[in-house]
């Protein structure tokens, strides 16, 4: 009986850890080296973001940001990339790349969420700093015209 109880306890702990691990999701940081996006799996290669033309290339797809989205890059800014290709996908959250534009010396930042497999814009938002470490998000409505049409490489 003791042995069975001990095994049950070990099983419960391992199961609990597994459940917690499944729900603990964090985006992977993607580095921009020159125009190369480094850190994505090989199936998304080549991966590039041209900071002059604001063209995103993932694998065989390439899109240039629309003039409206390009406007988010006008102020001097810091640029960060992160992505997720290992979460359980859904119709509303496929594998994605997040582009974060943080204007320098401002209390806000913008995010552009792009589907890795199609380069469709999923969401555009602005985060406004309300207090140190606390942001409030404002989501923008977007549609497929917010990126130019897919151009074969």
C-alpha positions in Angstrom: 0.0 0.0 0.0 2.8 2.4 0.9 4.5 1.6 -2.4 1.3 2.3 -4.4 0.8 5.6 -2.5 4.4 6.6 -3.2 4.0 5.8 -6.9 0.7 7.7 -7.0 2.4 10.7 -5.4 5.3 10.6 -7.9 2.8 10.3 -10.8 0.7 13.2 -9.5 3.8 15.4 -9.2 5.1 14.5 -12.7 1.6 15.0 -14.2 1.2 18.3 -12.4 4.6 19.4 -13.7 3.7 18.4 -17.2 0.5 20.3 -17.1 2.2 23.4 -15.7 4.9 23.1 -18.4 2.3 23.0 -21.2 0.7 26.2 -20.0 3.9 28.0 -19.4 4.5 29.6 -22.8 7.0 32.3 -23.6 8.0 33.7 -26.9 11.4 33.0 -28.2 13.6 36.0 -28.7 14.7 36.5 -32.3 17.8 38.5 -33.0 18.2 41.0 -35.9 21.8 40.8 -37.2 22.0 43.2 -40.1 18.8 42.3 -42.0 18.9 38.6 -40.9 16.4 37.3 -38.3 18.3 34.7 -36.3 16.6 32.1 -34.1 13.7 30.8 -36.2 13.6 27.1 -37.2 15.1 26.1 -40.5 11.7 25.7 -42.2 11.4 29.5 -41.9 14.7 30.3 -43.6 15.7 32.6 -45.0 14.3 35.0 -42.5 15.0 38.7 -43.0 13.7 42.1 -42.1 15.0 45.0 -44.2 15.0 48.0 -41.9 15.2 50.4 -44.8 12.4 49.2 -47.0 10.5 47.5 -44.1 10.2 44.3 -46.0 9.7 41.0 -44.2 10.9 37.8 -45.7 10.1 34.4 -44.1 11.0 31.3 -46.2 9.5 31.8 -49.7 7.2 34.6 -48.8 8.1 38.3 -48.8 5.9 41.3 -47.9 6.6 45.0 -47.5 4.7 46.8 -44.8 1.9 49.1 -45.8 2.4 52.9 -45.6 0.2 53.0 -42.5 2.4 50.4 -40.7 5.6 52.1 -41.9 4.4 55.1 -40.1 5.0 53.3 -36.8 8.7 53.3 -37.5 9.1 57.1 -38.1 10.3 58.1 -34.7 13.8 57.0 -33.5 13.1 53.6 -32.0 14.4 50.3 -30.6 13.3 47.2 -32.5 12.7 43.8 -31.0 11.5 40.5 -32.5 10.1 37.4 -30.8 8.2 34.4 -32.1 6.3 31.3 -31.3 6.2 28.2 -33.4 5.7 25.5 -30.7 2.4 26.4 -29.1 -0.9 24.7 -30.0 -2.2 26.6 -33.0 -5.8 27.8 -33.6 -7.6 29.7 -36.2 -7.0 32.9 -34.2 -3.4 32.2 -33.1 -1.2 30.4 -35.7 2.6 30.4 -35.4 3.7 34.0 -35.3 6.4 36.6 -35.3 6.0 39.7 -33.1 7.7 42.9 -34.2 7.9 45.4 -31.3 8.7 49.1 -32.1 9.6 51.2 -29.0 10.0 54.8 -29.8 12.9 56.3 -27.8 12.0 58.5 -24.8 8.3 57.9 -25.2 5.8 56.2 -22.9 4.4 53.8 -25.6 5.3 51.0 -27.9 3.7 49.3 -30.9 3.4 45.6 -31.7 2.8 44.0 -35.1 1.8 40.3 -34.9 2.4 38.4 -38.2 1.6 34.8 -39.0 4.9 33.0 -39.8 3.4 30.7 -42.5 1.4 33.4 -44.5 2.8 36.7 -43.3 -0.7 37.9 -42.7 -1.0 40.7 -40.1 -2.9 39.1 -37.2 -3.0 42.1 -34.9 -1.5 45.6 -34.4 -1.5 47.2 -31.0 -0.1 50.1 -29.0 0.9 49.6 -25.3 0.9 52.8 -23.3 2.9 52.9 -20.1 0.5 53.7 -17.2 3.0 53.3 -14.4 6.5 51.8 -14.1 6.2 48.2 -15.5 2.5 48.5 -16.2 1.2 48.9 -19.8 -2.4 49.2 -21.2 -2.9 47.7 -24.6 -5.0 49.3 -27.4 -5.6 47.0 -30.4 -6.0 48.4 -33.9 -8.3 46.8 -36.5 -6.3 45.5 -39.5 -6.9 43.6 -42.6 -4.9 41.9 -45.3 -4.2 45.3 -47.0 -2.0 46.3 -44.1 0.8 44.4 -45.8 1.4 44.5 -49.5 0.5 41.5 -51.6 2.7 38.4 -51.3 5.6 38.7 -53.7 7.5 35.5 -54.7 11.2 35.7 -53.9 
